[in-house]
Amino acid sequence: MRMLWLLTVLLAGLTLPACSSTEWVHPNKPSEEFTNEYNRCQNLVLRDPKLQQGSQLLILNATERCLQKEGWRLVEQ
C-alpha cells in the first residue's frame, strides 16, 4: 500500500510542473530576436574545443549561460 502511495505522489510531482510553461524574455529586445541570439550563442559554444566532444546537456547549459549573459531570462508563464 505504501508503495502505491509513493508512486502516486511521484507521478503527481512529475505531471504538475508540466502544466506550466516557460519562455525566454529580454527586457529590451522583442521575442522574435531570441532565435538569432540563441543561434549566435550556440555557435560560440560549439567553437569551444572543450565542448566539441561534450554531451548535449553541457552544450545546452553553456548556450543558456550565454543567453543569460546577453540579458535573456527564462520566466514561467
C-alpha positions as CSV (number, residue, x, y, z in Angstrom):
1,M,0.0,0.0,0.0
2,R,2.8,2.4,0.9
3,M,4.5,1.7,-2.5
4,L,1.3,2.6,-4.3
5,W,1.1,5.9,-2.3
6,L,4.7,6.7,-3.2
7,L,4.1,6.0,-6.8
8,T,1.1,8.3,-6.8
9,V,3.0,11.1,-5.2
10,L,5.8,10.7,-7.6
11,L,3.5,10.8,-10.7
12,A,1.7,13.8,-9.3
13,G,5.0,15.6,-8.8
14,L,6.1,14.9,-12.4
15,T,2.8,16.0,-14.0
16,L,2.1,19.2,-12.1
17,P,5.2,21.0,-13.4
18,A,4.2,20.1,-16.9
19,C,1.1,22.3,-16.6
20,S,3.3,25.4,-16.5
21,S,5.3,26.8,-19.4
22,T,8.4,28.9,-19.6
23,E,9.6,31.4,-22.1
24,W,12.8,33.3,-22.7
25,V,12.3,37.1,-22.4
26,H,14.6,40.1,-22.6
27,P,13.8,43.5,-21.1
28,N,14.8,45.4,-24.2
29,K,14.5,43.1,-27.2
30,P,11.5,41.6,-28.9
31,S,10.8,37.9,-28.6
32,E,11.5,37.5,-32.3
33,E,15.1,38.2,-31.6
34,F,15.5,35.2,-29.4
35,T,16.2,32.7,-32.2
36,N,19.0,34.9,-33.6
37,E,20.6,35.3,-30.1
38,Y,20.2,31.5,-29.4
39,N,21.9,30.6,-32.7
40,R,24.7,33.0,-32.1
41,C,25.3,31.7,-28.6
42,Q,25.2,28.1,-29.7
43,N,27.7,28.8,-32.5
44,L,30.0,30.4,-29.9
45,V,29.7,27.4,-27.6
46,L,30.4,24.9,-30.4
47,R,33.6,26.7,-31.2
48,D,34.9,25.8,-27.7
49,P,37.3,22.8,-28.1
50,K,36.3,21.5,-24.7
51,L,32.7,21.3,-25.6
52,Q,33.0,20.0,-29.2
53,Q,33.2,16.4,-27.9
54,G,30.9,17.1,-25.0
55,S,27.4,15.9,-24.2
56,Q,24.3,17.8,-25.5
57,L,23.5,18.7,-21.9
58,L,26.8,20.5,-21.5
59,I,26.3,22.4,-24.8
60,L,22.7,23.3,-23.8
61,N,23.9,24.6,-20.4
62,A,26.7,26.7,-21.9
63,T,24.3,28.1,-24.5
64,E,21.8,29.1,-21.8
65,R,24.6,30.8,-19.8
66,C,25.5,32.8,-22.9
67,L,21.9,33.8,-23.3
68,Q,21.7,34.9,-19.7
69,K,24.9,37.0,-20.1
70,E,23.1,38.7,-23.0
71,G,20.2,39.6,-20.7
72,W,17.7,36.9,-21.6
73,R,15.8,35.3,-18.7
74,L,13.7,32.2,-18.5
75,V,10.4,33.0,-16.9
76,E,7.5,30.9,-16.0
77,Q,4.2,31.8,-17.7
